[in-house]
Amino acid sequence: PVSLSHQSSSVIMLRPCAELPRRGSLSHLLLRAASTAASSAPAPSSSAAATNAVSISSSSSCCSPSLFTSSSSSSSSRSTAPVAAASSGSSSYPSSSSSSSPSPSHWARPDPQQGQRRSFFWSGKPQGNLLGIEGLQAAADFPRLAVIAVEEAKGELASVSDKTAEEIVTALDNASNCLCRIADAAEMVRNVHPDPKYVSKANQAVQGVAGYMGEVNINRPLYEGMLRSEKEASFEKLDEEARVVLKHMRVSMEHEGVHLGEQEKEYCLKLLEADQQLAFDIVQRQEALRQDVEGREQDGGAWISLDAAKECLAPVLTRLKTKNVSGGQQVWIPADSAYAHQVLRTSSCPNTRREVFDSQHSDALGDQQMAMLLATRQQLARVRGYATWNDYAGREAIVRKPNDFLKAAWERMRPGVEADLRQLRADKQRLGLGDGKLAAWDMQILMNRSRQEHSMEDSTIAQYLTYGSMMNGVDLIANKLLGLNFQMEKPHDGEVWHPSVQKYTFRDQDEVAGVLYMDPFARAGKTMSSAQFTLQGSKVLRDGSRQTPKTSLVYALSPDAPTLPLQHAVIFMHEIGHAVHSLLSQSRYQHLSGTRGTVDFVEFPSHLFEHFVQDASCLSKYARNMQGEYMPEEVQKRCRRNRLRYAHYEAVQQLVYAAVDQAFYSYHPFDHFAPDEDPALMAEGVKGQIQEALSIFDNDIDTGSFSGSFTELLGLSKGANFDHLVHYGGSYYCYLFNRALSAHVWQKSFQEDPFAPSVGEPLRNMLQGGSVVQSMDVIQALLPPNERGFRPEEVPLDAFINMISVE
């Protein structure tokens, strides 16, 4: 079975839903949306397929089984970092475009910034090796090459148990490399290729490789050979990377149960399968509820007046269920549907919003599924030798006590969020939405109206944030900061999967350091809006040459819209940070290349790169409008005002979501209930644990601006409204942590001259190290010596608070 480790390079994540599950339900703790962060693989059509279908959460690889991945969150594909959504119910990260595939003429339309036809679109014949993989010239080649890769891996691992420690780690990494090279390419292709034949055959390749990996992960002779080699004197003579890789591989095999007796091993594998199946079932159910237009009344919802529905849903009224009552007609709004979300965002009637909001507070089946998922993961953690899933997820994290960091951050952010709530209450009155205190059902419409009010200002900023401008920014970072050449190159025939895909190289003088494929535009067949796929890691080959890292960045920008909203530009640069980390890696073994590391370490470069957009002075160096004019100072100020709009509110949302994540995965249902207990009782126990965590915030804030509970106002009503417990279990804190850490590093080292070679050199050294050494020391090396030495839990917060505070 494919590993479901949230710290291993892959996480099973099958089609997260695109709207809010019910507030107050445990299923609402899961999956608010693909738009909140996670990319998804095509859903398997059967439970058998579910165990092998791999997708991504902060990152992943179809080479997920533990032996062949880093022990942390990494590898093939990395989606956008989750950001706590505003109460509008949508993330600050964009969802995938639902527009139809553009016609060929769209791809040739003039670039407004250049004033000429885009010359970078591939127009050669499709024959050739896709992604430069020898023999990959047609869809049918994927499963054929997967079979070849498996045979090559078997050859590498033959008699490996009799080899020395260095021979073992080399053989294992060679086997992993040949498998991942085809499987990681297939993982990307099945998510982005426009040809269904390629998607289907790539899926076969992923499952074929994953099946073999599952066998290797429980190969006892191989495991015993690794154990023996670690005890030999020659092991201590290995370099640090080799020792770390071998240990990671051995521990990862133990997480699959290889070291257990047959009965315990079978139990471990059953837990893995149950975990994967529960995750799949939960996500599929939420997706079905979201897409159910009519909605069964037993699944929850609200009847609202026809007039209220016309205000919000006029274009789709004919699709909705209606009934006649004495006062006229009513329309049924399913609780978990996109229509409910639209009503909460746009209805001017507070009673209508409240009715829909209240309808989302109960989901008994979802609650029970979540309780069983938690129980399964806690049992799996204990089989692996950890007290809780939190301990397992954080086994190699640089932050050892996430709650200490969250508590310190709350103390600093509370005054700011209280100020935001006072402003929101004033906005409610000013916008004619009522004179009373804020209520939970006011938040989505307030956020939506705020966006509408500032749309003109936002569009002014966006004029300078074209796709071309962003690529100019990447060139500036590469050239000025990192001392590299960033060059667009013509792909070989058949090398790319769509005419709009561009090929770039990072070059150190004449040597290619890494290859970047950019797939920027929305089209039919893309299953994600923003993701990074590692296609090939850094590795020293047998002949002493270095394997060139390759990665692809996938976005869903509109080909008809030449500009990006500010937040989309931040996402763009976030993904560039992941890509550069992957491409500049110079690890000896691909196992720890680039972003194949623990999630709270590998998220640092991507968050640091966000500052090249968030710091408006950087934008002035590369952001130009269609006339080629650089961003003036006044627009730079607008960028800062835009970024500060309710910034504390959204940051506290993220903090509380992280606290819920920690509380959820510290609770073991079987410590309180028998395994055969009624799941409904276990669900109540889990909800009680979450309520206790939320009460800390509810009891520690000025309530003068709102009615009800504070966490209800954040969108975590009654149970919780958190959507990353499946995909980011035990590690959600890392995004807020890296926002704070990157802000501190930026202020102390980069802010004065962001593109200075003097700060670029230590950054390049860090990126070249990949994820071999994952520690705060590596990150703190970017700081002046007098600013180093703090514990991760005590990261200085002044810079972050300043970044989200009104001047």
N, C-alpha and C positions, 0 to 999 in steps of 0.2 A: 504493500500500500504506500501511497505517496505520503510523505511526512506532512504533518499539520502543525509543525512547530512554528510559532509566531516569531521565533528567533532564528529559524533556519531560513534558507534563502527562499523558501516559498511558503505561501499561505493559501490554503484552499479558499477561494472566494468566488462563488458562483452567482453571477447576475444579481448584484445588490439592487434593491428597488430604488426608484427615483423619487419617491415622496415619503412623507412622514408616516410611520406606523402610529398606532394610537399612543397618545401620551398616557402615562400612568401604567402602561403595560410593560412587561419585561421584553416583549418583542420590539417595543419602541426603543429599547436600549440598544438595538442592533443597528438598524440599517435605514437611515433616513434616505440615503441616496447614492447613486453613482456620482452625483454632482458633489457630494461632500468628500469624496476622495478616491474611491476605489475603482479601479479598472476591473473588467470582468472578462472571463473567457466564455466562449459559447457554452450554454448549459447543456450537460449531457442528457441524453434522452432516456436513460435508465439509471437505476441505482448502481449498477455495476460500473457504468461510465463515471459515475460521480466520484468513485474512489480514485480515479486516475486523472480526472480533468483538473488541471491546475490553473490557477489564475493568480492575481497579484493583489497585495495590499501593500503597504509602503514599498515593497519590492518583491520580486519573485523570479523564479526560474522554473521552467518545466523540469529542470534537473533538480527538482526539489528533494528527492529522497536524500536522507541526511548524510550519507557517506559522501555524496558528491556535491555538497554545497558547504558554504561557510556555516559556521554554527550560529550565525545570526541572520538578521533580516535582509537578504540581499538577492541579488544577482540579475536574473534576466530582465526583469521589468519592474520599474519603479513608478508608481503612480504619484500624483500630486499629494503633498502632505495634507492631512486632514485639518481643516480649520473649522472651529465651532461656528455653526451657522447662526446668522442673526435670526431673530424670532420670526422672520419672514418664512422660515422653514427651508430656505435655500442656503447653500454654502456660499462663502465668498469665493470659492472656486467654481468655474463654470461647468455646466453639464454638457454632455455631448450634444452636438447639433442634431436636430431631427430633420434638417432640410434634406431634400432629395439630392441625389448625386448630380453635380453640375455637369453641364454639357461640355464637350471638348473645347468649345469656343471660350468658356470661362477661363480655362487654363492658359489661354494665350492673350488674355486681356492685358492692356498696358498697365505697367506698374506706375501709379500716380507719382511716386517719389522719383522715379528715374526718367519718366517721360518717354519711355520706349518699351518695346515688347520685351517680356522677360526672356532672357537668353539662357536661363539656367534649367529650363525644363527639358528633360530627356526626350529625344525624338528619334532615337535609333531603333533598330529592329529588336523585338523582344528576345531573340535567340541569344543565349549566353548563360553564364553561371550566375544565378540569383545570389546576391550578397557575396559574390566571389567564391562561393562554395563549389569546389570542383564536382562536376556531374549533376548539379542541381539546375536543370534546364527546363523541366516540366513538372507539373503537379505530381505525377506518378513517381517522380524521383524521390520524393520525401520519404515514403515508407521504405523504399529500396535502400536509401542511404542510412535510414535508421537501423535497418538490419545489419548493414555493413559496420556501422558504428558499434553496435552491440558485439559483433564478432571481434572487432579490433580491441574492444575493452576486455573481452574474455582472454584474448591473447596476452594483454598487458598483465592481467591478474593471475595467469596460470602460474602455479607454484610460488605465488607471492609470499605465502606463509613461511617459506624457507629462506627468504632474502634478508639482507641486513636492513637496519632501520632506514638508511638513506635510499636503498633500492625499493623498499616498500612504499615510502612516501612518494617517490618519483613514479612508480608504477600506478599508484592510486590516482595521482594527479593527471598522469597521461590518460588513464582510462576515463576519468571525469572529463577531461578536455575534449576527447573525441566524441563523447556522448553529448556533452553540453553544446558543442559547436553546431550539431544538427538539431538538437532538441530546442535550444534557445531560439534559433532561427525559426523553427516551426511554431514556437509559442507566439512570436511576434506575428508571423504570417497569418496564423489562424485568427488573429484579432484585427488585422488591418488590410489584408489583401482583398481587392475588389472581385476576384474570381472565386466563386463558390467551390470550384474544383480544388484550388489551392488550399482553401480553408479546410475542406474535408480531408485531404491527404496530409496536410500539416497536423491535423488533429490525430490522425492515425499514427504519425511519427511520434508525437508527444506521448501517446498512450503506450506505444511499443517500447520506447526508451524507459518510461516510468515503470513498466512491468518488470523489465530486467533489473532496474535499480532496486526495486522492492526485494528481489531475490538476493542481490548482493548485500543489502543492508542487514540481512539476517544470516550471512554466511559465517558460520562459527569458526572454521579453520582460518579464514582470513582475519577474523577478529582476534583469535588466539595468537596469530603471528604478529599482529600489531602490539598486543599486550607484551609478548616476549621481547619485541624489539625495543620497547620503552624501558625495559629493565636492563638492557645490555649497556656496557660501557660506551659503545659507539654512539648511543643515543645522545649522550651529553656532549659529544664532539660535533653534533649537527649544529648548523646555524639556527638562530632564533626562529626564523620563519619555518624551517623544516620541522622543528620541534612543535611549534604551535599548530601547524597543519596536521601533523600526525595525531596529536592529542585531540584536536577538534573532530577528526574523522572517527577516532575510536569512541569518543563520548557520544557522537551523533549516532553511531551504530547501537550504543547502549540505550539510547532513547527509543530505538525501534524494538528493543527487547532481546537483542542478540545474546546477551550474557545470562539471560534468565533460563530457568528450567522450562521444559516443554509446556507444562501447564500454565505457568506464569507468562511465557512468551505468547501463547495462544490468547490469553486474556488481554495482554497488551495490544495485540493486533486487532482484537475485537473492539477494544476501546478506540483505537485509531479509526477504524471503519465507522463506528457509531458517531464519533466526533464529526467526521466528514459528512456523513449522511444527515445528521441533525443540522449542521450548518447549511447544507444544500436545501433541505426541506424548509427551514426558516426563511431563507432568502426567496425561494420560489413561491412560498405562500404569500409573503409580503408583496412580491411582484404581481401575483394574481389578484390580490385585493386592490392594489393600486390601479390595475387596468380594468377592473370590473366596473363597467359603466352603470349598470342597473343596481347591483349590490343587493345582496339578501339582507333583509331587515335584521335577521339574527346575527349578522356580522357587524352590525352597528352602523349608525348614520343618523341623519336628522331630516325631517320634513320641514322645508322652509316655504314661504309664500312665493307664488309665481312672480310677483313684482320684485321681490328681493333677488330672486334668481336671475331675472332679466338684467338687473344692474351689473351682475358679475359674470353671467354665463350665457349671454344672448346668442353667441355664435353656435353653441352646442346644446341648446335647450331641447332640440328634437331628439337627442340621444338619451335624455334622462327620463326616468320613470315619474309619472305624475298621478295625482288622484284628485277627485272632486270632494270638497268639504263644504260645510255650510257657508263659510266665508269666502269661498272661491277655490281656485286651484292651488295645489301644493306640489312641490318638486322634491324628489328624494335625492339627498346628497350622501353617498357612501362615505363612511367615516375616514377611510384610509386613502381616498381617491385624490387625484390631482384637482378635482372640482372642489373638494373641501378646502384644499390649500388655496385655491383661487378665491373662494368666498372669504376666507380669513384675511387675505391680502387686500381685497378690494371693496368689500361690502361696507357701506356707510352706516348700516343699521347695527348698533351694538348688540341688540337682542338676537339678531340673526347670527352674528359672529359667535356669540356665547353658546347658542344652541349647537352649532357645528363643533365648536371647541369641546363642549361637554360630551358630545357623542364619541369623542376619541379616547375616553378614559377607561375603557374596559376591553380586554381581549384575553379571555381565560385560556384559550388554546395557545396563544402566543406566549403567555406567561409560563405555562407548563413546559413548552418547548425550550424556553430559555433556561428554566431551572434544570432540566435534564441535560442541556448542553454544559451548564456549569458543573453539574455533578460528574459528568463524563470527563471533563477536562481536569477536575480536581483529582479524580481517581487516576487518570493518566499521569498527572504530575507526581503522585505518590509512588506509582509503579516505577517512575524514572528516578526516584530518590529525592524528591522535593516535597516540602510540606504543603505548598499551595502552588497554584498556577502562576501567581505573581512571582514566586521564587524561581520557578522554571523560566518564565519569560525574561526575568532580569538576571539570569545566571552569569552573563558576561557584560551586563550593562555598566556604563561608567557611573551612572547614578545608582547608588546602592540603597538609598532611602528616599524614594520619590515623594512620599508624603511630607518629609521635612522641607523639601523645596516648595511644594504646593502651599504649605502653611505660610512660609515666608513670603511667597508671592501674593497670597491673599491679603496679608496684612498691608502690603504696599499698594495693592490695587483697589482695596475697599473704598477709600475716599474718592477715587476717580469714578468708580461705578456708581456711587451715590450721586455724584454730580451729573453723570449721564442720565440717571433716572429722573432727576429734577428737571433736566432739560427736556426729556421725553414727555414728562407730564405737561410742561409748558407748551410743547409742540402739539400735544393732543388738544389742548384748549384753543390754540391759535388756528389749528386746521379744522375746527368745528366738529371735533369728534367727541365732545363732551367736556364738562367742567370738573368732573370728579377725578379721583385718583386713577392711576394706571391700573389696568386689569390685564390678565394674561392674554385675553382675546383681543387686546388692543395692539399688541406688539408687532404682529406681522403687517398690519395696515400702516402703522406708523413708520416702519422701516421702508415700506414700499412708497409711501408718500414722500418720505425724505429723499429717496432716490429720484423720484419724479421732479421734486423741487430743484434738485441740483443737476438735473440732466444736461442743462445747457453748459454749466461749468465742467461737468464730466466730459462732454463732447469736445470742449475746447482743449482739454488736456489730451484727449485721445487723438486729436489731429496730429500730435507730435509723436505718437506711439504707433507708428506703422510697423509692419513686419520687417520691412527694410531697415528701419531705425533700430529695431532690436538686434538684428544681425550685425549692424554697425557697432552696437554696444559689445557684442561678443568679440568682434574683431579687435576692439579697443582693449578689452580685458586681456585677450590672448597676446596681443602685440606689446602693449605698454606695460601691463602689470606682470605678465608671466614670461615675457621674452620669447614668444612663439609666433610663427606665421600661421594665420588662419586663411586657408585658401579654398575657394570653390573649384571643384574639378568635374570634368565631364565623366559621368559613369560609363563603364563599359557596357556594351550591348547586353541587355538582359539582367544587369546588375541590380536594378531597382524595380519595385513592384507596382509603381504607378508613375505616369508621366510627370506628376507634380513633385515627386520626391527628388530632393537635391542631395548632392554628395559634397562634403567638406573634409578637409584634412587639417589637423594640427601638426605643424612641422617644426622641428628643432633643427634649424639650418636646412640641410638637404634630407634629413631623416624624418620619415613619417612617424610621429608619436602616436597618432590615433586617427581613426576614421569615423566621421559623424554623418549619419543619414538623417535628413530633416524631412518629415512628412507632416506639413503644417496645416493642411486644409481639410475641412469636413467633407465627408462623402459617405454614400451608402456603404455599409459593411464595416465601418469602424465601430468598435465597441467601447471606445474610451475617448475622453476629451483631452487628456493630458497624461502622458506616461513616458518613462524612459525604459528602453529594453537594452540590456547588455547582451551583445551578440557574440563577443569573443573577448576573453580576458587576457591580461598580460601574462606571459609565461616564457621561460627560457626553454627553447627546444633542444632536441638531441644534438644538433650541429652547433649549438652555442648561440644561434641567432635568437632574437626575441620575437615572439608572436605579437603582431600589432593589434592592440585593443580596438574593438569596433562597437559602436552603440548607435541606437536610433532614438530620436525624439519624435513623439507623435502628439499632435495637437488637433483641434477641431475648429480652427479659425474659419470664418466665413470667407470664401474666395471673392465674394461681392462687396465685402466691407474692408476698406483699406486700413482701418485703424483698430487699435485695441483699447478697451477700457483699462484704466490704471491697474485694477486688481488682476486682470488677465495678463498684463505685462509683468506683474510680480510673479505670477505662476510660470510664465515663460522663462524668466531668469532663474527661478527655483530649479526647474528641470535642467537648465544649462549647467547649474552647479553640480547636479548629479552626473551629468554627462562628462563634464571636465574631470571630475574625480575618477570616473571609470577610464577615460581615455589617457590620462597622464600617468596612470599607475605603472610602476616598474617592478612589480613583485616577481619573484622567481617562480612561484606556483600560482596558477590561475585560481586556486581555491580561495585565496584571500585578496584577489585582485579588486581594485576599485571599490565599489559600494558593497562588496560582499562582507559586511561586518555587522556588528550589533547596531540596532536601529538608532539609539541615541547618539552614537558616534557618526554614522554615515549621514544623518540628517544635518549635521553642522555645516558642511560646505554649501549645501543647497540653500540653507537659511542665510548664510553669509552672502551668497550671491543675490538674494532678494534685495539687499541694500543698494545694489547698483541701480535699482529702480526707485526704492523708497527714499533714498537720499537724492533730493531733487537737484543738488549741485552736480551729481553724476549725469543726470538726464541732460543737463545743459551741454555736456560734452559730445553727445551722440544723437539725441532725439531731435528729429527735424520733421517739419510738416511737408505737405505736398509741393510747396514752393522751394524746398531746400533750406528753409530758415530754421535756425536752432531755437530751442525752447527759451523764451525770454524769462526774466526774473519774476514777473508778475504771474506767469503760468506756473512757475516753480512753486510759488507760494500757494497757488490753488491746489497743487498736488499735495502739499502738506495738509491743507485744510480738509481736502478730500479724505486723506488717510486717517485723520483724527476724528472723523464723524462717528461718534458712539464707540470709539476704539476701546475704552475700558470695558464697556458692556460686552463686546465681542470677545475680548481677552479673558474676562471672567467666565464667560460661557465655556471657553476652552478649558480653563482651570477646573471648573466644577465637573465637566465631563471627565477630566482626568482623575479627579477624586472619586467619582462614581466607578470608574474603571478599576481603580485600586481596591475600593470597597467590595466590589462584585467578586473579584478574583481572590480575595482573602477569605471568602466565606465558603465553607464546604457543607453542602446540604446533608451529606451522610453523617456529619458529626452531630446533627440535630434530628435527623429522621432516618428510619430504617430504609434500606434500598428499595423495598417493595411498598413503601408508603405511598399514599395517594399523591400524585404529582401536584395536585392543586394545593395541598398543604405545604409541600416544598416550595412552590411558587410564592406563597404568602411569606414564608421564612426569608426567601431571597429579597422580596420587596421590603420587608422589615429592615434588612441589612442596609439596603440602599437608602431608605428613609432616614436611618440613623446617620448616614454619611451626609445627607442633604441638610439635616437639621442643624449641623454645625454652621452652615452658611445662613440658613433662615433665622437663626438666633443671634447673628452677629452682624446686623446691618440696620441702618436707620430705615424704618418702614414708612416714613412720612409721605413718600411720593406714590405709594402703591397699596393696593388691597390684595389680600391673599398672601401666598408665600413668595419669597424672593426667587426660589428655584423654579416655581411655577412660571414666574415672569421670564425666566431664562429659557423656558421651553422644556423644563424637566418637571412636569407636573405629576403629582401623586406617586408614581413609582419612579420613573425617570424617562427622559426623552433623549436617549443616547444611542448613537447608531454605529459605534465602532467596537463594541464588545466582541463581536465575532472576529473581526479582521485585525484589530490592534490590541487584543487582550493583554493587559498588564503592561503595555508600553505606550499608551496614549499620551502620557505626561511628556514624552520626549519632544513633542512639537512646541509646546510652550517653553520647555527648558531650552531648546535651541534658539527660539526667538530671543530669549533673555541673554543667553551666552553669546550669540552672534552680535547682538546689539552692543554688548560690552566690548567685544573684540573690535568691532567696527569703530566705536568711539575712541578707543585707546590707540589703535594702530592704523586704521584706514581713513578715518574721517578727514584728517587734515589734507591728505593727498591720496585719494583712493587708487590711483593708477601708478603710484610710485614703485619703481623696481625694488626699492629697499624693503617694502612690505610684500611685494610679489614673490621675492625669492624664498622666504620661509613658507609662504602659502604653497608655492610649487613643490617644495620639499615635502610638505605634508601630503599633498595630493599624490605625489609619486610613491609614497609609502603604502598606498592603497588602504587595506584594513589589516595589515599585518600586526601593527601595534595599535590597539584601540584603547586610548587612555586620555585623561585630561592633560597629561604632560604634553602629548602631541599637539593638542589644540592650544594650550597655554604658551607653547613655543612661539606663537604668533604675537604674543603680547610683549611689551617691554619687561625686562627682568623684575622691576619693582612691582609689577601688577600680577605676578604669578603666585602660585602656591595655595589658592583657595580650594576647598573641597567642592565637588560638583553641586552638592545640596546647598552650598552657600555662595553660589554664583552671584556676583554683585548685580543688583537690580536697578541701579540709578539710570543707566543708559536706556534700558527698556522702558522704564516708567516715563522718562523724558520723551522717548520716541512716540508713545501713545497719548501724551498729555498736550492739552491746548496751551499754547504759549501765553 
